Amino acid sequence: MKFGMFYPLAVARESNLGKGLWGLDRGLYGTAIEELREQALCADQTGWTSMLLAEHHFEVEGYHVTPNPLMLNVYLAQHTQRLRQGQLGLVLPNWNPLRLAEDIAVADHLTGGRLDVGLSRGYQSRSVGVLGQHYHADAAGSGSAQTEARNRKVFEEWFEVMRRAWTEDLFSHQGELISVPPSGLSWPHPVTARLDAGAQGGQLKRVAVVPKPRQLPHPPLFTTLTQSPETLEWAARVGSSVVTVAADPNRVRWVFDTYAQEAAKHGRTLRSGEYRPEGGVVLCRNLAVARTHEEAMETARQGSAFWTHWLGEFGFFEALRMPGQEGPVPKTFQQMLDSRFQLVGTPDAVGEQIEKLRDELGVEYIIFIMYGGITEHHRMLESIQLFGEKVIPRLRSTQAPAQGQ
């Protein structure tokens, strides 16, 4: 099995968030980055697979201060040897697709080929509505069919431009939203003409994004998924792994089975629950590990404030709805525990919980949300180290029972 960490990086502790504009505090940000570095180093030394960050903008409240995760990916890669770096995810409508393709390719080289690429449509209007305004884009999940369709259209065309930029030497793209290059652009340089490097008759006809990524054909792709069948079908088609936060095992099985069925339509045979770098499925859960159950519960409680104070306002608790549960899903720590989204306890207890998930769902890759900055630093280090030293070896030395047993 593989295990990753997804970090919503806060710049203040749970006891202070919601009481000030902590995102403006330069000193707090510096402390958060230093703690992140130490936690990444601990994960690297104890057998974790990956560390992933998200792209969020303008979060003056301080809950999630990671406007450019690629820069942090490169920084953390310089301090680690094996730990993969990535994002969940880069919000495509916020970017020019050519610029993002370039930045990812450069980061792939600077991380030594240890880069994973997370793709997101963006769920916060404050971010997408501001940065995506030139493409008339706004956040996904707005409830407006027109906004949803526009967001998806930008996302899918931007990815197609990026894919071609990574995999083709010279290319042109004439889409609904962007032309690469625009028609009539003058480029009479004699060297370009002599090398047949995209110009014809003094005009630019094709471009090449350089450098190409270090990994072939490009870094492994991940797509965040809550409840969208359209996103699931798209991810299976392009070979992006889906990361599901669904808590209900029946819903998770539906995601896993549907992805395998859709992938088969495009020539890729996967069993339900299988992960491959060229596309598969990943389960997402919360994690808190400590030497005693009581200490683990306190670690989990501190991190849960990110959901109960912040993320819950964007509808994410719907993914934690349990079978038969009616009405609004409570935005509480107890709901996170009852739905089994939160894994908490000693290394032995957490190991048993993960073995059960593996045996029930056939899952091979789990990414745990862990709350840097919002949770006390020593608690974060303890969770990372205990899981790496006590749980990962146990799970790598045992296998799920064969089908039918």
JOTANOR-V313679 format. One record per residue. N is the residue number from 1. RES is the residue in one letter. SS is DSSP state (helix for helix, strand for strand, loop for the rest). PHI is phi in whole degrees, 0 to 359 (none if undefined). D_FIRST is the distance of its C-alpha to the first C-alpha in Angstrom with 2 decimals. Layout:
n=<N/N>
res=<RES/RES>
ss=<SS/SS>
phi=<PHI/PHI>
d_first=<D_FIRST/D_FIRST>
This chain:
n=<1/2/3/4/5/6/7/8/9/10/11/12/13/14/15/16/17/18/19/20/21/22/23/24/25/26/27/28/29/30/31/32/33/34/35/36/37/38/39/40/41/42/43/44/45/46/47/48/49/50/51/52/53/54/55/56/57/58/59/60/61/62/63/64/65/66/67/68/69/70/71/72/73/74/75/76/77/78/79/80/81/82/83/84/85/86/87/88/89/90/91/92/93/94/95/96/97/98/99/100/101/102/103/104/105/106/107/108/109/110/111/112/113/114/115/116/117/118/119/120/121/122/123/124/125/126/127/128/129/130/131/132/133/134/135/136/137/138/139/140/141/142/143/144/145/146/147/148/149/150/151/152/153/154/155/156/157/158/159/160/161/162/163/164/165/166/167/168/169/170/171/172/173/174/175/176/177/178/179/180/181/182/183/184/185/186/187/188/189/190/191/192/193/194/195/196/197/198/199/200/201/202/203/204/205/206/207/208/209/210/211/212/213/214/215/216/217/218/219/220/221/222/223/224/225/226/227/228/229/230/231/232/233/234/235/236/237/238/239/240/241/242/243/244/245/246/247/248/249/250/251/252/253/254/255/256/257/258/259/260/261/262/263/264/265/266/267/268/269/270/271/272/273/274/275/276/277/278/279/280/281/282/283/284/285/286/287/288/289/290/291/292/293/294/295/296/297/298/299/300/301/302/303/304/305/306/307/308/309/310/311/312/313/314/315/316/317/318/319/320/321/322/323/324/325/326/327/328/329/330/331/332/333/334/335/336/337/338/339/340/341/342/343/344/345/346/347/348/349/350/351/352/353/354/355/356/357/358/359/360/361/362/363/364/365/366/367/368/369/370/371/372/373/374/375/376/377/378/379/380/381/382/383/384/385/386/387/388/389/390/391/392/393/394/395/396/397/398/399/400/401/402/403/404/405>
res=<M/K/F/G/M/F/Y/P/L/A/V/A/R/E/S/N/L/G/K/G/L/W/G/L/D/R/G/L/Y/G/T/A/I/E/E/L/R/E/Q/A/L/C/A/D/Q/T/G/W/T/S/M/L/L/A/E/H/H/F/E/V/E/G/Y/H/V/T/P/N/P/L/M/L/N/V/Y/L/A/Q/H/T/Q/R/L/R/Q/G/Q/L/G/L/V/L/P/N/W/N/P/L/R/L/A/E/D/I/A/V/A/D/H/L/T/G/G/R/L/D/V/G/L/S/R/G/Y/Q/S/R/S/V/G/V/L/G/Q/H/Y/H/A/D/A/A/G/S/G/S/A/Q/T/E/A/R/N/R/K/V/F/E/E/W/F/E/V/M/R/R/A/W/T/E/D/L/F/S/H/Q/G/E/L/I/S/V/P/P/S/G/L/S/W/P/H/P/V/T/A/R/L/D/A/G/A/Q/G/G/Q/L/K/R/V/A/V/V/P/K/P/R/Q/L/P/H/P/P/L/F/T/T/L/T/Q/S/P/E/T/L/E/W/A/A/R/V/G/S/S/V/V/T/V/A/A/D/P/N/R/V/R/W/V/F/D/T/Y/A/Q/E/A/A/K/H/G/R/T/L/R/S/G/E/Y/R/P/E/G/G/V/V/L/C/R/N/L/A/V/A/R/T/H/E/E/A/M/E/T/A/R/Q/G/S/A/F/W/T/H/W/L/G/E/F/G/F/F/E/A/L/R/M/P/G/Q/E/G/P/V/P/K/T/F/Q/Q/M/L/D/S/R/F/Q/L/V/G/T/P/D/A/V/G/E/Q/I/E/K/L/R/D/E/L/G/V/E/Y/I/I/F/I/M/Y/G/G/I/T/E/H/H/R/M/L/E/S/I/Q/L/F/G/E/K/V/I/P/R/L/R/S/T/Q/A/P/A/Q/G/Q>
ss=<loop/strand/strand/strand/strand/strand/strand/loop/loop/loop/loop/loop/loop/loop/loop/loop/loop/loop/loop/loop/loop/helix/helix/helix/loop/helix/helix/helix/helix/helix/helix/helix/helix/helix/helix/helix/helix/helix/helix/helix/helix/helix/helix/helix/helix/loop/loop/loop/loop/strand/strand/strand/strand/loop/loop/loop/loop/loop/loop/loop/loop/loop/loop/loop/loop/loop/loop/loop/helix/helix/helix/helix/helix/helix/helix/helix/helix/loop/loop/loop/loop/loop/loop/strand/strand/strand/strand/loop/loop/strand/strand/helix/helix/helix/loop/loop/helix/helix/helix/helix/helix/helix/helix/helix/helix/helix/helix/helix/helix/helix/loop/loop/loop/loop/strand/loop/strand/strand/strand/strand/loop/loop/loop/loop/helix/helix/helix/helix/helix/helix/helix/loop/helix/helix/helix/loop/loop/loop/loop/loop/loop/loop/loop/loop/helix/helix/helix/helix/helix/helix/helix/helix/helix/helix/helix/helix/helix/helix/helix/helix/helix/helix/helix/helix/helix/helix/helix/loop/loop/loop/strand/loop/strand/strand/loop/loop/loop/loop/strand/strand/loop/loop/loop/loop/loop/strand/loop/loop/loop/helix/helix/helix/helix/helix/loop/loop/loop/loop/strand/strand/loop/loop/strand/strand/loop/loop/strand/loop/loop/loop/loop/loop/loop/loop/loop/loop/loop/loop/loop/loop/strand/strand/strand/strand/strand/loop/loop/loop/helix/helix/helix/helix/helix/helix/helix/helix/helix/helix/loop/loop/strand/strand/strand/strand/loop/loop/loop/loop/helix/helix/helix/helix/helix/helix/helix/helix/helix/helix/helix/helix/helix/helix/helix/helix/helix/loop/loop/loop/loop/loop/loop/loop/loop/loop/loop/loop/loop/loop/loop/loop/strand/strand/strand/strand/strand/strand/strand/strand/strand/loop/loop/loop/helix/helix/helix/helix/helix/helix/helix/helix/helix/helix/helix/helix/helix/helix/helix/helix/helix/helix/helix/helix/helix/helix/loop/helix/helix/helix/helix/helix/loop/loop/loop/loop/loop/loop/loop/loop/loop/loop/loop/loop/helix/helix/helix/helix/helix/helix/loop/loop/loop/strand/strand/strand/strand/loop/helix/helix/helix/helix/helix/helix/helix/helix/helix/helix/helix/helix/helix/helix/helix/loop/loop/loop/strand/strand/strand/strand/strand/strand/loop/strand/loop/loop/strand/loop/helix/helix/helix/helix/helix/helix/helix/helix/helix/helix/helix/helix/helix/helix/helix/helix/helix/helix/helix/helix/loop/loop/loop/loop/loop/loop/loop/loop/loop>
phi=<none/246/223/238/239/249/249/279/273/272/247/212/286/305/290/251/298/89/244/186/271/290/297/275/275/296/295/296/295/300/295/299/292/294/295/300/299/296/290/297/297/298/296/298/277/241/94/292/273/207/229/235/237/246/258/220/233/66/275/298/292/95/283/204/255/220/290/223/297/299/295/292/304/295/300/291/296/289/253/231/248/237/298/286/242/194/215/223/216/281/272/303/296/282/241/279/296/291/295/293/300/296/298/295/297/297/298/297/290/291/269/70/77/254/260/252/241/265/245/222/274/87/246/249/294/298/274/293/296/272/284/261/296/291/253/56/259/220/289/288/75/285/92/265/298/293/295/299/295/294/301/294/296/297/303/288/289/298/295/298/297/296/300/293/298/281/253/244/292/238/209/228/218/243/253/288/249/210/245/231/279/294/291/79/278/285/207/268/297/293/294/300/294/296/270/52/259/115/256/209/60/80/239/281/248/218/229/228/275/230/283/280/302/291/277/254/283/191/300/305/253/226/232/287/218/249/229/264/297/296/293/298/296/298/298/296/291/267/85/259/292/261/246/255/261/301/266/293/304/294/292/297/300/298/299/298/293/294/299/299/293/292/298/298/295/246/84/244/264/229/273/298/95/278/244/224/302/272/130/187/230/222/263/243/216/275/219/213/235/207/286/232/297/296/292/296/296/292/301/296/298/300/294/296/299/299/284/289/267/234/295/301/287/256/88/288/293/300/293/260/297/264/305/83/282/246/77/299/285/299/269/227/298/298/297/295/287/296/279/66/287/267/264/212/147/287/305/296/294/293/302/295/297/288/301/294/298/298/289/285/247/71/288/249/223/237/252/261/282/227/252/299/86/285/260/307/303/294/289/299/299/296/299/297/291/297/295/294/275/253/264/302/300/297/282/279/261/237/236/294/298/298/303/96/274>
d_first=<0.00/3.78/6.73/10.27/13.71/16.50/19.90/23.14/25.27/28.38/31.34/32.63/31.55/31.29/34.79/36.39/34.71/37.10/40.08/40.61/39.90/37.43/36.11/39.47/39.13/38.52/37.97/35.26/33.38/33.70/32.32/29.31/28.49/28.94/26.63/23.99/24.38/24.01/20.87/19.29/20.43/18.94/15.44/15.98/17.06/14.35/11.12/10.22/9.40/12.29/15.37/17.22/20.81/23.12/26.61/29.35/33.06/36.10/34.30/37.18/36.12/33.38/30.33/28.46/30.05/28.04/30.46/28.98/25.27/25.59/27.99/25.68/22.82/25.27/26.49/23.16/22.19/25.37/24.24/20.73/19.62/15.97/14.89/14.96/17.58/18.17/19.81/19.63/22.04/25.12/27.89/29.45/32.84/33.42/33.58/35.60/33.11/34.53/34.31/30.69/29.85/31.64/30.00/26.46/27.50/29.04/26.08/23.80/26.20/26.62/22.91/22.81/20.77/17.99/18.92/17.18/19.81/19.81/22.72/24.64/27.99/28.85/29.79/32.38/35.93/36.97/34.63/34.77/38.38/39.55/37.57/37.53/41.19/42.41/40.48/41.55/37.93/36.84/33.71/31.70/32.12/35.74/37.09/39.39/38.93/40.65/38.50/35.29/36.49/37.51/34.22/32.29/34.88/34.54/30.73/30.64/33.52/32.21/28.91/30.96/33.03/30.03/28.47/31.83/32.33/29.18/29.71/33.53/35.98/38.84/38.75/40.65/39.62/42.13/40.40/41.64/40.67/40.73/42.53/41.28/43.76/46.48/49.53/52.52/50.80/52.96/51.49/54.31/52.90/54.19/51.14/48.89/51.45/51.80/48.07/47.65/45.04/45.30/48.94/51.70/55.32/54.64/52.06/48.29/46.71/43.12/40.78/37.85/35.20/34.65/32.59/30.05/26.38/25.03/22.00/23.13/24.13/22.88/19.86/16.92/18.16/16.98/19.35/19.65/20.68/22.39/24.79/26.06/26.13/27.80/25.00/22.45/24.74/25.30/21.65/21.05/24.28/23.66/20.02/18.65/15.35/16.30/15.07/16.56/17.88/19.34/19.33/20.93/18.55/21.18/21.16/17.40/17.82/20.74/18.88/16.13/18.92/21.33/19.15/18.57/22.33/23.35/21.26/22.96/26.27/25.55/24.54/20.73/19.30/15.98/14.94/14.57/11.18/10.12/9.38/11.47/13.36/16.48/15.61/13.33/12.37/10.71/11.47/13.52/14.64/16.78/15.88/18.40/18.04/21.14/22.88/24.72/24.19/27.25/26.09/22.73/24.84/27.01/24.20/22.96/26.61/27.29/24.44/25.35/28.64/27.08/26.66/29.83/32.06/30.85/28.12/29.57/32.69/30.87/29.90/26.21/26.80/27.44/23.69/23.70/26.46/26.05/27.47/31.23/31.42/34.48/36.05/34.57/31.20/31.95/30.74/29.94/27.43/28.07/26.94/23.59/23.28/24.78/22.58/19.40/18.48/18.84/16.51/18.80/19.70/19.32/16.10/16.64/17.40/14.48/12.08/14.04/13.94/10.19/10.28/13.14/11.63/8.88/11.87/14.28/12.74/10.21/8.03/4.81/5.67/7.87/10.81/13.06/16.78/18.39/22.12/23.47/27.24/27.71/26.08/27.72/26.36/26.08/24.03/21.55/21.30/20.94/18.02/16.15/17.14/16.64/13.11/12.32/14.48/14.14/10.99/8.15/9.80/10.22/6.80/6.02/9.50/9.53/9.03/10.28/14.03/15.62/17.42/20.66/19.88>
